[in-house]
Amino acid sequence: MRVKDLPEISKLSTPEKILLVEDLWDSISADEASIPVPDSHRAELDERHKRYESNQVLSCLLMTSERELKRENDLYLSFST
């Protein structure tokens, strides 16, 4: 079934269409066990969870933040002297 098969949908306002999509999504997610998850998605989630558990994500964020702060500090010092 496509939107063109239901002409009433084209008459809805954008907010009404959004509510319709939300209702459709809720009805789909209510039965999420029937939605197959590809093995590649499961493998990616497992890998991300392992990285999270080993704090690699946090370490990466901290290193990025540290670099950003250093760069901003260097920039500030270059203008203040």
Secondary structure, DSSP 8 states (H G I E B T S, - for coil): --GGG-HHHHTS-HHHHHHHHHHHHHHHHTTGGGS---HHHHHHHHHHHHHHHTTHHHHHHHHHHHHHHHHHHHHHHHHH-
